[in-house]
Amino acid sequence: MRRTIAAVGTAGLVALVVTPMTAANADDDATVSVLHAVPGLTVDVYANGEELIPDFEPGTLTDPQSLPAGSYDLQVFADGDTPDSGEPAIEANDVEVPAGANVTVVAHLDADGTPTLSPFANDTAATAAGDARLTVRHTAAAPGVDVRADGDVLFGNLANPDEDTAEVPAGSYSADVVLAGTEDIAIGPADVSLAEGVHTIVYAWGSAEDGNLDLAVQTIDGLHSAPSGVPGGEAGLAPESDGAPTWALGLGLMSALALVFAGRELATARARR
Amino acid sequence: MRTRTAALVAALALVGLVVSVFAVGSRLGPGLEVREPEAGPPVPAASASAPARPGESPSSGRSRAALDVSASAPAPRPARVTMGSVDVDATVRPVGVAGDGQMRLPPDPRVLGWYRFGPAPGAATGGSVVLAGHLDSKRLGLGPLVRLRDLRAGEDIEVTMSDGTTSSYTVVALRRFDRQALPAELFSRRGPERLHVITCGGEYLPDAGGYQQNLVVTAAPA
């Protein structure tokens, strides 16, 4: 296992990132993105003891990588530290990454401000035609919040590290985050564009106490479906009959009969002559 | 005498047969029924919106996850479509999806809708540009798309964009589908670029939802 991860973590990373689709389609693989949402700390991320992401800065998201499904021990070290030289800043053992899953692992603060790692499963089911999927994940050192879209509460009383999701008509929304049950705006308002057929995942991150709450956004596209139909008419002014017009069939039948009778008549006449 | 009558009848009957066969034939083969391999590879279940850029350093497969609030200029969209051979010259406006999950169409049959969630002409992703319109309306009567059924392979369709540029297409197929069985591939967002012009067709059964079929003209970039 160590060897596999070593390959993925170093040379393999390039190839996997360049051809994510092919790799992701393999049955035994999972698609994994990593979001760094701990303010003020550049880190190196290790998976099963091997460096997976070097020099990882807060507010950055890795491209989705295809990793073999399985159990991962994840460690986050302050930049420069290694498993041999230092203690991990954050650690999560036995993080299960199931085959076929699309997962985002988030390094973030818990409600009390302690760095932690949370894996979230991303819904990649198809969206209805015209719709977008929105998920909001509370990964900030902050109390419970309401997420509002165009002034209405879309997700109520969301607490760290919970998430909520909804399918909404694609379009642009004015979104803000308020302390649960209040009008006290914690983040925003910001115009969030939710594209059709795209799963937009918004992370609230940072620390209320330190005044650095922010939003991070991840998108998963290609989930669209086609409209169920095209209702192209309503008045019945230009119907097309199925197949041939009746008169043509009738004429054909009559003509064929007439031909048979006439032919027989001619044959009889010739025989008589 | 009987012989001459019989010969006359036979001749008339032959003419009748020819007329009948022609009428049946022309009706059974409306337009053309060229089949083409349906466009494009299957749509992936999920792909990242931030594609990897080969050539960057190995550790760069990542991006700022900040909320993008920069307003991009609106992309050109189809504004007009002309089909000279069947005398169609119609305004096009962007449309989406109606509450029932069907493509929303302009109520005026003289106006076509462009499915704005799909590709526009010349999109880098290729895929299907879908234009659709009502064949007729109770209030406004027949629209120009009634002549769509007269299009033939090789004839031209021209789409004028909102920025004045034009995209030219050549008709490759005219097909009919049962209304409930319109293939999702007609709305493909990847693969070779195709223009699909869709309206209603087939029998009109007021008690069974109206027109029973969709008429689909497929055209490829000229």
HADDOCK unambig.tbl for C-alpha pairs under 7 A between the chains (distance, minus, plus):
assign (segid A and resid 13 and name CA) (segid B and resid 58 and name CA) 6.99 0.50 0.50
assign (segid A and resid 14 and name CA) (segid B and resid 58 and name CA) 5.45 0.50 0.50
assign (segid A and resid 17 and name CA) (segid B and resid 52 and name CA) 5.96 0.50 0.50
assign (segid A and resid 17 and name CA) (segid B and resid 61 and name CA) 6.62 0.50 0.50
assign (segid A and resid 18 and name CA) (segid B and resid 52 and name CA) 5.66 0.50 0.50
assign (segid A and resid 18 and name CA) (segid B and resid 54 and name CA) 6.11 0.50 0.50
assign (segid A and resid 54 and name CA) (segid B and resid 59 and name CA) 6.99 0.50 0.50
assign (segid A and resid 59 and name CA) (segid B and resid 64 and name CA) 6.00 0.50 0.50
assign (segid A and resid 59 and name CA) (segid B and resid 65 and name CA) 5.72 0.50 0.50
assign (segid A and resid 59 and name CA) (segid B and resid 66 and name CA) 6.76 0.50 0.50
assign (segid A and resid 60 and name CA) (segid B and resid 62 and name CA) 6.56 0.50 0.50
assign (segid A and resid 60 and name CA) (segid B and resid 63 and name CA) 5.49 0.50 0.50
assign (segid A and resid 60 and name CA) (segid B and resid 64 and name CA) 4.48 0.50 0.50
assign (segid A and resid 60 and name CA) (segid B and resid 65 and name CA) 5.25 0.50 0.50
assign (segid A and resid 61 and name CA) (segid B and resid 62 and name CA) 5.32 0.50 0.50
assign (segid A and resid 61 and name CA) (segid B and resid 63 and name CA) 5.44 0.50 0.50
assign (segid A and resid 61 and name CA) (segid B and resid 64 and name CA) 6.24 0.50 0.50
assign (segid A and resid 61 and name CA) (segid B and resid 65 and name CA) 5.69 0.50 0.50
assign (segid A and resid 62 and name CA) (segid B and resid 61 and name CA) 5.70 0.50 0.50
assign (segid A and resid 62 and name CA) (segid B and resid 62 and name CA) 3.78 0.50 0.50
assign (segid A and resid 62 and name CA) (segid B and resid 63 and name CA) 6.32 0.50 0.50
assign (segid A and resid 63 and name CA) (segid B and resid 50 and name CA) 6.82 0.50 0.50
assign (segid A and resid 63 and name CA) (segid B and resid 61 and name CA) 5.24 0.50 0.50
assign (segid A and resid 63 and name CA) (segid B and resid 62 and name CA) 5.01 0.50 0.50
assign (segid A and resid 64 and name CA) (segid B and resid 48 and name CA) 6.56 0.50 0.50
assign (segid A and resid 124 and name CA) (segid B and resid 45 and name CA) 6.78 0.50 0.50
assign (segid A and resid 124 and name CA) (segid B and resid 46 and name CA) 6.21 0.50 0.50
assign (segid A and resid 129 and name CA) (segid B and resid 97 and name CA) 6.63 0.50 0.50
assign (segid A and resid 129 and name CA) (segid B and resid 101 and name CA) 6.52 0.50 0.50
assign (segid A and resid 130 and name CA) (segid B and resid 96 and name CA) 6.40 0.50 0.50
assign (segid A and resid 130 and name CA) (segid B and resid 97 and name CA) 5.42 0.50 0.50
assign (segid A and resid 191 and name CA) (segid B and resid 69 and name CA) 6.58 0.50 0.50
assign (segid A and resid 196 and name CA) (segid B and resid 117 and name CA) 6.53 0.50 0.50
assign (segid A and resid 215 and name CA) (segid B and resid 66 and name CA) 6.39 0.50 0.50
assign (segid A and resid 215 and name CA) (segid B and resid 67 and name CA) 6.37 0.50 0.50
assign (segid A and resid 216 and name CA) (segid B and resid 65 and name CA) 4.83 0.50 0.50
assign (segid A and resid 216 and name CA) (segid B and resid 66 and name CA) 4.75 0.50 0.50
assign (segid A and resid 216 and name CA) (segid B and resid 67 and name CA) 5.92 0.50 0.50
assign (segid A and resid 217 and name CA) (segid B and resid 65 and name CA) 5.06 0.50 0.50
assign (segid A and resid 217 and name CA) (segid B and resid 66 and name CA) 5.95 0.50 0.50
assign (segid A and resid 217 and name CA) (segid B and resid 67 and name CA) 5.74 0.50 0.50
assign (segid A and resid 218 and name CA) (segid B and resid 65 and name CA) 6.45 0.50 0.50
assign (segid A and resid 219 and name CA) (segid B and resid 48 and name CA) 6.61 0.50 0.50
assign (segid A and resid 219 and name CA) (segid B and resid 49 and name CA) 5.98 0.50 0.50
assign (segid A and resid 220 and name CA) (segid B and resid 46 and name CA) 6.16 0.50 0.50
assign (segid A and resid 220 and name CA) (segid B and resid 47 and name CA) 5.87 0.50 0.50
assign (segid A and resid 220 and name CA) (segid B and resid 48 and name CA) 5.06 0.50 0.50
assign (segid A and resid 220 and name CA) (segid B and resid 49 and name CA) 6.01 0.50 0.50
assign (segid A and resid 221 and name CA) (segid B and resid 46 and name CA) 5.87 0.50 0.50
assign (segid A and resid 221 and name CA) (segid B and resid 47 and name CA) 5.55 0.50 0.50
assign (segid A and resid 221 and name CA) (segid B and resid 48 and name CA) 6.07 0.50 0.50
assign (segid A and resid 221 and name CA) (segid B and resid 49 and name CA) 5.86 0.50 0.50
assign (segid A and resid 222 and name CA) (segid B and resid 43 and name CA) 6.85 0.50 0.50
assign (segid A and resid 222 and name CA) (segid B and resid 44 and name CA) 6.37 0.50 0.50
assign (segid A and resid 222 and name CA) (segid B and resid 45 and name CA) 6.34 0.50 0.50
assign (segid A and resid 222 and name CA) (segid B and resid 46 and name CA) 5.36 0.50 0.50
assign (segid A and resid 222 and name CA) (segid B and resid 47 and name CA) 6.17 0.50 0.50
assign (segid A and resid 223 and name CA) (segid B and resid 45 and name CA) 6.18 0.50 0.50
assign (segid A and resid 223 and name CA) (segid B and resid 46 and name CA) 6.23 0.50 0.50
assign (segid A and resid 226 and name CA) (segid B and resid 184 and name CA) 5.41 0.50 0.50
assign (segid A and resid 226 and name CA) (segid B and resid 187 and name CA) 5.85 0.50 0.50
assign (segid A and resid 227 and name CA) (segid B and resid 97 and name CA) 6.82 0.50 0.50
assign (segid A and resid 227 and name CA) (segid B and resid 101 and name CA) 5.68 0.50 0.50
assign (segid A and resid 227 and name CA) (segid B and resid 102 and name CA) 4.89 0.50 0.50
assign (segid A and resid 227 and name CA) (segid B and resid 103 and name CA) 5.45 0.50 0.50
assign (segid A and resid 228 and name CA) (segid B and resid 101 and name CA) 5.56 0.50 0.50
assign (segid A and resid 228 and name CA) (segid B and resid 102 and name CA) 4.83 0.50 0.50
assign (segid A and resid 229 and name CA) (segid B and resid 102 and name CA) 4.66 0.50 0.50
assign (segid A and resid 229 and name CA) (segid B and resid 103 and name CA) 6.16 0.50 0.50
assign (segid A and resid 229 and name CA) (segid B and resid 179 and name CA) 6.89 0.50 0.50
assign (segid A and resid 229 and name CA) (segid B and resid 180 and name CA) 6.76 0.50 0.50
assign (segid A and resid 229 and name CA) (segid B and resid 182 and name CA) 6.43 0.50 0.50
assign (segid A and resid 230 and name CA) (segid B and resid 102 and name CA) 5.81 0.50 0.50
assign (segid A and resid 230 and name CA) (segid B and resid 103 and name CA) 5.32 0.50 0.50
assign (segid A and resid 231 and name CA) (segid B and resid 200 and name CA) 6.95 0.50 0.50
assign (segid A and resid 232 and name CA) (segid B and resid 133 and name CA) 5.58 0.50 0.50
assign (segid A and resid 232 and name CA) (segid B and resid 134 and name CA) 4.10 0.50 0.50
assign (segid A and resid 232 and name CA) (segid B and resid 135 and name CA) 5.74 0.50 0.50
assign (segid A and resid 232 and name CA) (segid B and resid 199 and name CA) 4.53 0.50 0.50
assign (segid A and resid 232 and name CA) (segid B and resid 200 and name CA) 4.44 0.50 0.50
assign (segid A and resid 233 and name CA) (segid B and resid 134 and name CA) 4.43 0.50 0.50
assign (segid A and resid 233 and name CA) (segid B and resid 135 and name CA) 4.67 0.50 0.50
assign (segid A and resid 233 and name CA) (segid B and resid 136 and name CA) 5.13 0.50 0.50
assign (segid A and resid 233 and name CA) (segid B and resid 137 and name CA) 6.39 0.50 0.50
assign (segid A and resid 233 and name CA) (segid B and resid 200 and name CA) 5.61 0.50 0.50
assign (segid A and resid 233 and name CA) (segid B and resid 211 and name CA) 6.86 0.50 0.50
assign (segid A and resid 234 and name CA) (segid B and resid 136 and name CA) 6.14 0.50 0.50
assign (segid A and resid 234 and name CA) (segid B and resid 137 and name CA) 5.49 0.50 0.50
assign (segid A and resid 234 and name CA) (segid B and resid 138 and name CA) 6.57 0.50 0.50
assign (segid A and resid 234 and name CA) (segid B and resid 210 and name CA) 6.35 0.50 0.50
assign (segid A and resid 235 and name CA) (segid B and resid 136 and name CA) 5.81 0.50 0.50
assign (segid A and resid 235 and name CA) (segid B and resid 137 and name CA) 5.23 0.50 0.50
assign (segid A and resid 235 and name CA) (segid B and resid 138 and name CA) 4.90 0.50 0.50
assign (segid A and resid 236 and name CA) (segid B and resid 204 and name CA) 5.41 0.50 0.50
assign (segid A and resid 236 and name CA) (segid B and resid 210 and name CA) 6.80 0.50 0.50
assign (segid A and resid 236 and name CA) (segid B and resid 211 and name CA) 6.96 0.50 0.50
assign (segid A and resid 237 and name CA) (segid B and resid 136 and name CA) 6.61 0.50 0.50
assign (segid A and resid 237 and name CA) (segid B and resid 142 and name CA) 6.66 0.50 0.50
assign (segid A and resid 238 and name CA) (segid B and resid 146 and name CA) 6.97 0.50 0.50
assign (segid A and resid 239 and name CA) (segid B and resid 201 and name CA) 6.61 0.50 0.50
assign (segid A and resid 239 and name CA) (segid B and resid 202 and name CA) 5.88 0.50 0.50
assign (segid A and resid 239 and name CA) (segid B and resid 203 and name CA) 5.04 0.50 0.50
assign (segid A and resid 239 and name CA) (segid B and resid 204 and name CA) 5.39 0.50 0.50
assign (segid A and resid 240 and name CA) (segid B and resid 201 and name CA) 6.37 0.50 0.50
assign (segid A and resid 240 and name CA) (segid B and resid 202 and name CA) 4.64 0.50 0.50
assign (segid A and resid 240 and name CA) (segid B and resid 203 and name CA) 5.20 0.50 0.50
assign (segid A and resid 241 and name CA) (segid B and resid 202 and name CA) 6.22 0.50 0.50
assign (segid A and resid 241 and name CA) (segid B and resid 203 and name CA) 5.37 0.50 0.50
assign (segid A and resid 242 and name CA) (segid B and resid 202 and name CA) 6.54 0.50 0.50
assign (segid A and resid 242 and name CA) (segid B and resid 203 and name CA) 6.64 0.50 0.50
assign (segid A and resid 243 and name CA) (segid B and resid 27 and name CA) 6.19 0.50 0.50
assign (segid A and resid 243 and name CA) (segid B and resid 28 and name CA) 5.22 0.50 0.50
assign (segid A and resid 244 and name CA) (segid B and resid 24 and name CA) 4.86 0.50 0.50
assign (segid A and resid 244 and name CA) (segid B and resid 27 and name CA) 5.32 0.50 0.50
assign (segid A and resid 244 and name CA) (segid B and resid 28 and name CA) 6.03 0.50 0.50
assign (segid A and resid 245 and name CA) (segid B and resid 24 and name CA) 6.99 0.50 0.50
assign (segid A and resid 248 and name CA) (segid B and resid 20 and name CA) 4.72 0.50 0.50
assign (segid A and resid 248 and name CA) (segid B and resid 23 and name CA) 5.98 0.50 0.50
assign (segid A and resid 248 and name CA) (segid B and resid 24 and name CA) 6.19 0.50 0.50
assign (segid A and resid 249 and name CA) (segid B and resid 20 and name CA) 6.46 0.50 0.50
assign (segid A and resid 251 and name CA) (segid B and resid 16 and name CA) 6.27 0.50 0.50
assign (segid A and resid 251 and name CA) (segid B and resid 20 and name CA) 5.96 0.50 0.50
assign (segid A and resid 252 and name CA) (segid B and resid 16 and name CA) 6.38 0.50 0.50
assign (segid A and resid 252 and name CA) (segid B and resid 17 and name CA) 4.99 0.50 0.50
assign (segid A and resid 252 and name CA) (segid B and resid 20 and name CA) 4.99 0.50 0.50
assign (segid A and resid 252 and name CA) (segid B and resid 21 and name CA) 6.98 0.50 0.50
assign (segid A and resid 255 and name CA) (segid B and resid 13 and name CA) 4.29 0.50 0.50
assign (segid A and resid 255 and name CA) (segid B and resid 14 and name CA) 6.71 0.50 0.50
assign (segid A and resid 255 and name CA) (segid B and resid 16 and name CA) 5.44 0.50 0.50
assign (segid A and resid 255 and name CA) (segid B and resid 17 and name CA) 5.53 0.50 0.50
assign (segid A and resid 256 and name CA) (segid B and resid 13 and name CA) 6.62 0.50 0.50
assign (segid A and resid 256 and name CA) (segid B and resid 17 and name CA) 6.70 0.50 0.50
assign (segid A and resid 258 and name CA) (segid B and resid 9 and name CA) 6.72 0.50 0.50
assign (segid A and resid 258 and name CA) (segid B and resid 10 and name CA) 6.66 0.50 0.50
assign (segid A and resid 258 and name CA) (segid B and resid 13 and name CA) 5.86 0.50 0.50
assign (segid A and resid 259 and name CA) (segid B and resid 10 and name CA) 4.91 0.50 0.50
assign (segid A and resid 259 and name CA) (segid B and resid 13 and name CA) 5.47 0.50 0.50
assign (segid A and resid 259 and name CA) (segid B and resid 14 and name CA) 6.99 0.50 0.50
assign (segid A and resid 262 and name CA) (segid B and resid 6 and name CA) 4.67 0.50 0.50
assign (segid A and resid 262 and name CA) (segid B and resid 7 and name CA) 6.63 0.50 0.50
assign (segid A and resid 262 and name CA) (segid B and resid 9 and name CA) 6.11 0.50 0.50
assign (segid A and resid 262 and name CA) (segid B and resid 10 and name CA) 5.36 0.50 0.50
assign (segid A and resid 263 and name CA) (segid B and resid 10 and name CA) 6.76 0.50 0.50
assign (segid A and resid 265 and name CA) (segid B and resid 6 and name CA) 6.17 0.50 0.50
assign (segid A and resid 266 and name CA) (segid B and resid 3 and name CA) 5.77 0.50 0.50
assign (segid A and resid 266 and name CA) (segid B and resid 6 and name CA) 6.22 0.50 0.50
assign (segid A and resid 269 and name CA) (segid B and resid 3 and name CA) 6.28 0.50 0.50
